[in-house]
Amino acid sequence: MTEVRAIVMAGNGTNCEMEMAYACRLGGADVVDIVSIYDLLAGERKLDDYHFLNLPGGFLDGDDLGSAKAAANIYANAKAGGTDEALREQLGRFVEAGKLILGVCNGFQLLIKLGLVPAIEGRYFDQQATLTFNDSGRFEDRWVNLGIDAQSPCIFTKGLERIELPVRHGEGKVVVGSDAVLESIQKGHAVLRYLDAENGEPTQDYPANPNGSVDSIAGICDASGRIFGLMPHPEAFLHYTNHPRWTRESRQEEGDGLAFFRNAVDYLRENL
């Protein structure tokens, strides 16, 4: 394939679409379109025309029903283009075609409430976990240290071990539906974990773990590694000057987050 086409969803409270589109371009995508959810509903755009779906951060529908819950209902049930086809059917074809989906912050909340992650045993559109209010009871805006599970199949984190990214959320605590779901997530689905900066070990201690997520989980993928949701913002660390300590520390020019998008585009060129 010579052309990678990325779609970045916008509208109804999304506020990180420009940064995510820029990250896709830097990562090597040939076409990057910022598309309103209403364009999908009107049938003016279709997910079938793209290879890489990006769900950015923000406050979808004001989080009035809980983070991204209202949007999850739209994606699961709303009809597209005046037809009887629900957006869910377009999403299903997207997944079956081996394409990639990345959900960041509010986008992760959307993925997990749609049941696209963790999707244990391939059970897509079956919600098995959720993201709820931070243990601190407040909105957290800080940088965190993250460890990456080398055994995870996640396409986006290939070749990475430990990174720093910012978080900014009020509902980022991962809660699972059962012990069985947690055990399954721990077998390769838990891509990212919050680390203690001093000893490099996963932690439940605040503020290194900013929300109290079970097992320090910061990001989850499906079994294929092609659908990935995380609370930290990779699109917010694309250049070393994005880091708050850039004047005091020697760093490579590229920020840690850019690798996520490069890995996605490289995978698509090689496999689709």
C-alpha positions as CSV (number, residue, x, y, z in Angstrom):
1,M,0.0,0.0,0.0
2,T,1.4,3.4,-1.0
3,E,-1.1,5.7,0.8
4,V,-2.0,5.6,4.5
5,R,-5.2,7.4,5.3
6,A,-5.9,8.6,8.8
7,I,-9.1,10.0,10.2
8,V,-9.3,12.1,13.4
9,M,-12.7,12.4,14.9
10,A,-13.9,15.8,16.2
11,G,-17.0,17.5,17.6
12,N,-19.2,17.5,20.7
13,G,-16.5,18.5,23.1
14,T,-13.4,17.0,21.5
15,N,-10.5,19.4,21.9
16,C,-7.3,17.6,20.9
17,E,-8.0,16.9,17.3
18,M,-5.5,19.4,15.8
19,E,-2.6,17.9,17.9
20,M,-3.6,14.4,17.0
21,A,-3.8,15.2,13.3
22,Y,-0.4,16.8,13.4
23,A,1.0,13.7,15.1
24,C,-0.4,11.5,12.3
25,R,1.3,13.7,9.7
26,L,4.6,13.7,11.5
27,G,4.2,9.9,11.8
28,G,4.1,9.6,8.0
29,A,0.4,9.4,7.2
30,D,-0.3,10.6,3.6
31,V,-3.9,11.7,4.2
32,V,-5.1,13.1,7.5
33,D,-8.7,14.2,7.7
34,I,-10.3,15.8,10.7
35,V,-14.0,14.7,10.5
36,S,-17.0,15.6,12.6
37,I,-19.2,12.8,14.0
38,Y,-22.0,14.5,12.1
39,D,-20.3,13.9,8.8
40,L,-20.4,10.1,9.6
41,L,-24.0,10.3,10.6
42,A,-24.9,12.2,7.4
43,G,-23.0,9.7,5.3
44,E,-20.7,12.3,3.9
45,R,-17.7,10.3,5.2
46,K,-17.3,6.6,5.9
47,L,-14.8,4.8,8.1
48,D,-14.3,2.3,5.2
49,D,-12.3,4.9,3.3
50,Y,-9.6,5.1,6.0
51,H,-6.9,2.9,7.6
52,F,-6.2,4.6,10.9
53,L,-9.0,5.8,13.2
54,N,-8.0,8.4,15.9
55,L,-10.2,9.2,18.8
56,P,-8.7,12.3,20.5
57,G,-9.1,13.7,24.0
58,G,-11.7,16.2,25.2
59,F,-15.0,16.2,27.0
60,L,-17.5,14.4,24.7
61,D,-21.0,15.7,25.3
62,G,-19.8,17.4,28.4
63,D,-19.3,14.0,30.1
64,D,-22.9,14.4,31.2
65,L,-23.6,10.7,31.4
66,G,-20.1,9.9,32.6
67,S,-17.0,10.2,30.4
68,A,-17.8,9.4,26.7
69,K,-20.9,7.3,27.6
70,A,-23.2,9.4,25.5
71,A,-20.8,9.2,22.5
72,A,-20.5,5.4,23.0
73,N,-24.3,5.2,22.6
74,I,-24.1,7.2,19.4
75,Y,-21.4,5.1,17.9
76,A,-23.2,1.8,18.9
77,N,-26.7,2.7,17.9
78,A,-27.0,5.7,15.6
79,K,-27.7,5.2,11.9
80,A,-25.3,6.5,9.2
81,G,-26.2,8.3,6.0
82,G,-30.0,7.9,6.2
83,T,-29.6,4.1,6.0
84,D,-30.3,1.2,8.4
85,E,-26.6,0.7,8.9
86,A,-25.4,1.7,12.4
87,L,-22.0,3.3,12.9
88,R,-21.3,0.2,14.9
89,E,-21.3,-1.8,11.7
90,Q,-18.7,0.5,10.1
91,L,-16.6,0.1,13.2
92,G,-17.0,-3.7,13.0
93,R,-15.8,-3.8,9.4
94,F,-12.9,-1.5,10.3
95,V,-11.7,-4.0,13.0
96,E,-12.3,-7.0,10.8
97,A,-10.2,-5.5,8.0
98,G,-7.1,-5.4,10.2
99,K,-7.0,-1.6,10.5
100,L,-5.8,0.5,13.5
101,I,-7.7,2.4,16.2
102,L,-6.1,4.7,18.8
103,G,-8.1,6.3,21.6
104,V,-6.4,8.9,23.8
105,C,-7.9,10.1,27.1
106,N,-11.6,10.8,26.2
107,G,-11.0,8.5,23.2
108,F,-9.9,5.7,25.6
109,Q,-13.0,6.3,27.6
110,L,-15.0,5.9,24.4
111,L,-13.2,2.7,23.4
112,I,-13.6,1.0,26.7
113,K,-17.3,1.9,26.9
114,L,-17.9,0.7,23.4
115,G,-16.3,-2.6,24.4
116,L,-13.5,-2.3,21.8
117,V,-10.9,-2.7,24.6
118,P,-10.0,-5.0,26.3
119,A,-12.3,-7.2,24.2
120,I,-11.3,-10.3,26.1
121,E,-11.8,-13.5,24.0
122,G,-12.6,-11.4,21.0
123,R,-15.9,-10.0,22.5
124,Y,-16.0,-6.7,20.8
125,F,-18.9,-4.3,21.7
126,D,-19.2,-6.0,25.1
127,Q,-18.1,-3.6,27.8
128,Q,-15.9,-5.5,30.3
129,A,-14.3,-2.5,32.2
130,T,-14.7,1.2,32.7
131,L,-13.0,4.4,33.6
132,T,-14.3,6.3,36.5
133,F,-13.4,9.3,38.8
134,N,-9.8,9.7,40.0
135,D,-9.2,8.7,43.6
136,S,-7.9,12.2,44.3
137,G,-11.4,13.6,43.6
138,R,-9.9,16.2,41.3
139,F,-8.8,16.8,37.7
140,E,-5.2,15.7,37.3
141,D,-2.9,17.6,35.0
142,R,0.7,16.3,35.3
143,W,3.5,14.3,33.7
144,V,3.8,10.6,34.5
145,N,6.4,7.9,34.0
146,L,5.1,4.9,32.1
147,G,6.4,1.3,31.7
148,I,5.5,-0.7,28.6
149,D,4.8,-4.4,28.6
150,A,7.3,-6.0,26.2
151,Q,5.0,-9.0,25.9
152,S,2.1,-7.0,24.7
153,P,1.1,-7.4,21.0
154,C,0.4,-3.6,20.9
155,I,1.4,-2.2,17.5
156,F,1.8,1.3,18.8
157,T,4.4,0.7,21.5
158,K,6.7,-1.6,19.5
159,G,10.3,-1.0,20.5
160,L,9.5,1.1,23.5
161,E,10.3,0.3,27.1
162,R,9.8,3.4,29.3
163,I,8.4,6.8,28.4
164,E,7.1,10.0,29.9
165,L,3.8,11.6,28.8
166,P,1.3,14.1,30.3
167,V,-2.1,13.2,31.7
168,R,-5.1,15.6,32.0
169,H,-8.3,14.0,33.1
170,G,-10.9,13.7,35.9
171,E,-12.1,10.1,35.1
172,G,-9.0,8.0,34.4
173,K,-9.3,5.2,37.0
174,V,-9.5,1.8,35.3
175,V,-12.0,-0.5,37.0
176,V,-12.7,-4.0,35.7
177,G,-15.9,-6.0,35.8
178,S,-14.5,-9.1,37.5
179,D,-11.3,-10.8,38.7
180,A,-11.4,-12.9,35.6
181,V,-11.3,-9.8,33.3
182,L,-8.4,-8.4,35.3
183,E,-6.5,-11.7,35.0
184,S,-7.0,-11.7,31.3
185,I,-6.0,-8.0,30.9
186,Q,-2.8,-8.8,32.8
187,K,-1.9,-11.4,30.1
188,G,-0.7,-8.9,27.5
189,H,-3.6,-6.4,27.3
190,A,-2.2,-4.0,29.9
191,V,0.2,-2.2,27.6
192,L,1.1,0.8,29.9
193,R,1.5,1.0,33.6
194,Y,2.2,4.1,35.9
195,L,5.7,3.8,37.3
196,D,7.4,5.2,40.4
197,A,10.1,7.6,39.0
198,E,12.7,6.5,41.5
199,N,12.6,2.7,41.3
200,G,10.9,2.3,37.9
201,E,8.3,-0.1,39.4
202,P,4.5,0.0,38.8
203,T,2.8,1.9,41.6
204,Q,-0.5,2.6,43.2
205,D,0.9,5.6,45.0
206,Y,-0.4,9.1,44.2
207,P,0.7,11.2,42.3
208,A,2.9,8.8,40.3
209,N,-0.4,6.9,39.7
210,P,-2.6,9.9,39.2
211,N,-6.0,8.2,39.4
212,G,-5.7,4.9,41.4
213,S,-6.2,2.6,38.4
214,V,-6.2,-1.1,39.3
215,D,-2.8,-2.7,38.8
216,S,-1.4,0.7,37.8
217,I,-2.9,0.3,34.3
218,A,-2.6,3.4,32.1
219,G,-3.4,1.8,28.7
220,I,-5.1,-1.3,27.3
221,C,-5.1,-3.0,23.9
222,D,-7.2,-5.8,22.4
223,A,-5.7,-9.2,21.7
224,S,-4.6,-8.2,18.2
225,G,-2.7,-5.2,19.4
226,R,-4.4,-3.1,16.7
227,I,-6.9,-1.3,19.0
228,F,-5.2,0.7,21.8
229,G,-6.6,3.1,24.4
230,L,-4.6,5.1,27.0
231,M,-5.2,8.0,29.4
232,P,-1.8,9.8,28.8
233,H,-1.4,12.0,25.7
234,P,1.2,10.9,23.2
235,E,0.1,13.6,20.8
236,A,1.2,16.2,23.5
237,F,4.8,15.1,23.4
238,L,6.0,15.2,19.8
239,H,9.1,17.4,20.2
240,Y,11.6,17.7,23.1
241,T,10.4,21.3,23.7
242,N,7.0,20.0,24.8
243,H,8.5,18.6,27.9
244,P,8.5,20.9,31.0
245,R,12.2,20.2,31.7
246,W,13.5,20.6,28.2
247,T,15.8,23.5,29.1
248,R,17.4,21.5,31.9
249,E,17.7,18.0,30.5
250,S,19.4,16.6,27.4
251,R,16.8,14.8,25.2
252,Q,16.4,13.5,21.7
253,E,14.7,15.9,19.4
254,E,11.5,13.7,19.0
255,G,9.2,13.5,21.9
256,D,8.3,10.1,23.3
257,G,4.7,10.2,21.9
258,L,5.7,10.4,18.2
259,A,6.8,6.7,18.1
260,F,3.2,5.6,18.7
261,F,2.1,7.3,15.4
262,R,5.3,6.2,13.5
263,N,4.7,2.6,14.5
264,A,1.1,2.8,13.4
265,V,1.9,4.1,9.9
266,D,4.8,1.7,9.4
267,Y,2.5,-1.2,10.4
268,L,-0.1,-0.1,7.9
269,R,2.4,0.3,5.0
270,E,3.7,-3.2,5.7
271,N,0.5,-5.1,6.3
272,L,-2.4,-3.5,4.3
